[in-house]
C-alpha cells in the first residue's frame, strides 16, 4: 500500500476504499474499474449494490473500529458514498490512508447548523434560518421567519424525511415531539422559481471543475426529474458555478460535491445544502458528458488530472422509484430513447430508488415541459400523474 502522506497520482490497480454499499458506491466502483482501479467496499450488506461490482468487501458497522482497521489496511485511499457515517471514523482512517473528502467536511455537511454556519461565514447566500432547541426558541424562530416555515432535524434527514412544515403555533408541540434529536433548524420559506444543483469537483492540486447547473423537480420530497442544462440565463448559470467553486475552495475539498440552491424571483441564488459525494442530481452526466461525475470523483480522490467538465448533449434524468416504476421495466428497456441504469436492489419498496434512466437530446435542444413528457415514453403517464398530484 502507498504512503498516506503523498498526493501523487495512484498507480493503476491501486485500491480505492469506499465507505457505504449503496448505488453511489456501485457507480463509483464501476467508474474506478474503467480507469484501471480496484475498489474495496465497507458495508453492512453482503449483497448490496456496491458489493456486487467491487473487487473486495469488508462487512461491518461504520463505527466498528475493528472493521475499520481491517478495511483501511486493504486500501490505498478512502472515500465515502453517503453522509450518515461517523466523522470520528474518518479521522481514524486518515491516520493510515488519505481520506477524500475529509472528516471535517463530513462534519460540516452532516449537521445542518454547522453547514449553514459555514456557508454564512464563507459569504455564501442562504435562506434565513434559526437554531431551535425548545419551545421558546421555536416561538422566536416564528417571529423571525414568519409563517409558514420548515422545521428540520439537523442530522440524517434525506428525501423529505426528518422535516415538517409549520403553518401556525398550533403545530409547535407536535413538531417538537416528532422531530428529534434536538437541536432542530428552522428555515424560512423561499419564494423560488426553481431548484438548481451544481456538481463541483476539486483535485489534489486545487484544480476545480464545475458541471453545468441542472434543474431539479421533486415529488414527495424525492428527486424525480433533473433537466440539464437548467433553463436559466447564462448569467445565472455562471453565478451558480461560481458559488459552487467558492464552496469547494473554502472547504479545501478533494473529491466531488453536490451543491443545491434555490433561484428566487429576483434571480438571486440561495444555497440550500451541500453533499460531499456523487449526487442523484448529477446522474445525467453519465450519458451526456465524456467524463461523468463518478469519473471525476475517482480522478480527484486518486490524484489524477481533471479534464474539463464538458457536456456534449442535453439530458433529462428520471428516477425509477418503488414498485410502480419497476413494474414498467420491460417497457423501459425496450424503449430505444431511454438509457437505463439499474442499481441491483432486491426489493422495490415504496419510495426506494431502484435506478434511473437518462434521455439525451442534441446539444442546445432540451425541449420544454411537453417535449420532456413525450420523451419519457412508457414513464410519461406515471410521471405526469405524480407531478399533477
N, C-alpha and C positions, 0 to 999 in steps of 0.2 A: 504494500500500500504506500502511496505517496505521502510526503510530509504535509501536515495540516497547515503549515505556515506559508506555503507558496501560492502565488496567484498565476503561475504558469499554466497554460492550457493542459488539460488532462490528455493522456495518450489514448489512442483507440483501444477498446476493450477494457478501459477503466470502468469501475462500478459506481453508479450513482445510487445512493440510498434515498428512497422516497418514503416518508412517513405518511401512512394513510393508504388504504386499499381501494378507494372508490374510482369513479370514472375519470377524474382528472389525473390520478396516478396512472391509470391504464393508458390514457392517450399520451401522457408524458413518457411512459416506458416505450411506447411504440415509436415516438419521435426519437428517443435515445437510441433505439436499435437502428433506425435509419441513418443516424450519424455515427454509428460504429461503437456505441457504448452498451454496457450491460446495466441492468437495474436490479436492485435488491429492495424488496418491499417490507416495511414493518407494518403489520396489520393484525387485526383480531379475527379476520375472516380468511380461512384457508383457501376458499374458492371465490374470493371477491373479484371484482372487475380487474384490478391491477395485478393481482397474483396470477391470473390466468395467462398473462403475457410477459411475465417477468422472469429473469434468469434465476433469482433466488428469493427466499421469503423467510422472515422471522415472525413467528406468531407470538404476540404479547401485547400487553396494555401499553399505552403511550407514556405512562408514568412509572412503568416497571423498569427499575434501573438494571436489573439482571438482563432483561430482554434488550434494553438499550445498549448495554455493553456488548452483548453478542452481536447485535446489529451493526454497531459502529466499527467493530473490528473487521467486518466483511466488506466495507465500502471505502471509496476514496473521497467522496463529498456527500453532503446530506442536504436534502431539500424536503419540502412538505407539500401536500396537495389539499389540505384543508386546515382551518384555523383552530378547531376545538381540540387542541393538544396542549401539552404543558410547555410553557416557555422555559421553565426550570430544566426540563429535559433537554431542550435545545442548548441551554448553557452547558450542561454536562457533555453533550455530544461535541460541542465546539472546542472542548479541551483536547479532543482526539482528531477531529477532521474539520475542514471548513463547513460551516452551516450557512446556506444561502437560500432565501433571505435569513437575516439574523434573528436570534431570540428577542432582541429588543424591538425589532419591527413587529414581530408577532405580538408582543405585549401591547403595543400601540393599537394594532388592528383588531385585537380580540376583545377590547374593552371600549365601549362607545364613548365614555367620558374621557379616557386617555386619548382616543382618536380625535375627538372634537377639540380637546385642549391642544394637541399637537398641531392640528390644522389651523386653529385660531392663532397660535403663537408663530406659525410659519407664514402668516399673512394670507392664508387661503380663505376665500369667502365661503361661509357655511350658513345654513338656516339658523335662526335664533333657537337657543336651547338652554335648558336649566337642569341641574342635578336635583334629583328628588330622593329624599331619604325617609320622609314621614309625611303625615297629613299637612302640617303647616308649610313644609317646603313645596308640597303639591299645590296648595292654595296659592302660594307665592308664584309658582310657575303659571298658574291660570291667569293671575293678574298681569304677569309679564307678557305672556304669549297670546292670551285671548283664546276663546273657544271657536272652533274645535282645535285640539292639538293631539299629538300622538305621544303615548307613553310606552317606552320600550325597556326591556331588560338591557343591562349593559353588556352582557355576555351571552354567547351561544344562541342568539336568535338568528334564524335564516328562513328564507322562503315564506315570509309573512308570520312566522311563529315568534312568540315572545313579545307581542306588542298589542295594544288596543287603542282605539280612538276615544278621546274624551270629549263629549259633547256638552256636558254640564257638571256642576258639583255633585249631582246625583250619581255620577259614575265613579267618584273618588274611592269610596270604600271597597267596591268590588275590584277595581283596578289594583289597588294596593295589596289586597289579599290574594289576587290571582297571579300577579306578576312577581316573580322572585328569582334570585335573591335581590335584596336592595343593596346599594342604591340603584335607582332607575334613572333614565334620562327622558326628559320631556322635550319634544321637538315641535317648533311652530310649523303650522301647515304652510306649504309653499304653493302659491298660485302659479303652477308651472305649465308650460306648453308641452313639454316632453321630458323624458329622462334620457340622458346620454351616458355612454361609457367609453372610456379610452383605455386600451391596453398599452402600458408603457413598460419597456424593458431597459435595464441598465447593466452593462457588463462590468467585469472586474477592473477594466481600465477606465471606467467612468463614461464610456460611450452610452448615449441614450437614444433609443428609437421609440417612436410612437406610431401605432397603427391609426388609421382613420377613425374618427369618432363614429360610433354606431348608436342607433336609436332603439330603445327597448320598450316592449309592451308586455305588461303583466296581467295574469288572470289569477285571482285569489291569492295574491302575494307571490306567485311563482312566475318566473320569466316564461313567456310563451313564444314571442317573436322578437327577433333582432333584425333591423334593417341596416345594411352597410353599403355606402356611407349614409350617415344620418342626413336627412333632408333639411340641412341648415345652411346658412350663408358661409362663405369661405372665412369670413372674419370670426364667426362663432367657432367654426371648426379649428382654426388656428389657435384661438384663445383656449379652447378645451385641451388641445395638445400641450400648450404652454403650461397650463395648470398641472397637468399630469407629469410633465417633465420636472417642474418645480418640486412637486411632491417627491418624486424619485430621488432628486438631488438632496433634498432636505432629510430624507430617510437614510441616505447613504446606501441605497438599495443595491443588491446584486440579485438579479432574477427578474421576474415579471410581476406586475401588479395591475389589477383592475381598479380603475378609478370611476366611481359612479357619481353623476352630477345631474342637477336639475337646471333646465333652461326656463327662466321666467318670461313673463310677457313683455318685459323691457329689454330682453336679450342679455340679461345678466346670468352668469353661471354660478351655481352654489354647489359645492362638493358635498355629497351625501355620505359616502363611505369609501374606504379603500380595502382591497383584498389582495394580500401579497402572495399570489399564486395564479396559475391559469384560471380563467373565469368563464362561466357559462356564456356571457355576452361576447366572448371572443371566439366562440366556436366557428363563426362564419369564416375566419381566416384559414381554416383547414382546407378549404377548396378554392378560396378566392385570392390567396397570396402564395408566392413562391416559397417563403419561409413563414410558417404559421406561428401562432402564439406558443405552441408546445416546442417547436423547433427553437424559437428564440429563447425560451426559458432554459432549455437544455444547453444551448450555446452559452448563455450567461453564467449558469452555475458551474459549467466546466471550464470557463475561462477562454472560450473560443471567440473569434471575432464576430461581431453582429452585422449582418447585412442590412440594407435598408428595409424598413417595414412597408413593403410595396404591395399594392393591391392591383391585380390585373383584371379583376371583374367586380361588378356589383354583386351583392348577395343578400339573400334572406335566410336566416336560420330559424327553424321551427322545432321547439322541443317536443319530444314524444313522452307524454306523461300518463302514467297509470294504465289500467286495463282497457279503457275506451280507445286510446290512441293505438295501443298494441294490437287491438282487435283488427285494425286496418293494415297490419304488417304485410300480408300477402299483396294487397293493392299498392302499398308504398314501394316495395321492392320491384314491383312490375312497372312502376311509373318512371319513364326514362329521364325526366327532368329532376327527380328527387335523388339527391346524393345521400345515402343513408349511413349513419354511424350508430351502431348498437353497442351497449355497454356490457353485455354479458350477465345482467342481473337475472336471478332465477325467477323472482316473483314480481308481477306487475301490480303493485298495491296502489290504491288511490293516492294521487299527489306525488308519486315516486317518479323521478326522472329515469326513463329507461333508455333513452337515446335521443338523437336529433337528426334532422335532415337539413341539408343546405340546398338552395336553389340559386343558380348563377344566371346573371344577365350580362350582356356586353358592357364594358366599362362606360360609365356615364349614362346608362339607360335604365336605372332602377325605376320600376313602374310605380304608380300611385296605389291607393288602397285597393281598388277593384282589380288592378292588374296583379297585385300580390296575391289577392284572394284566388284569382283564377289560376295562378301558377302553383298553388298548393295542391291542386289535383284532388286526390282522394281525401286529403285533410281539410279541404276547403269548408265543407259544411260544418264539421265539428268545431273548427276554429271560429267561424262566423257566429255560431251559437254561443260560444264562450264569451266572445267579445261583446255580444249584444245583451248578455245577461246582466 
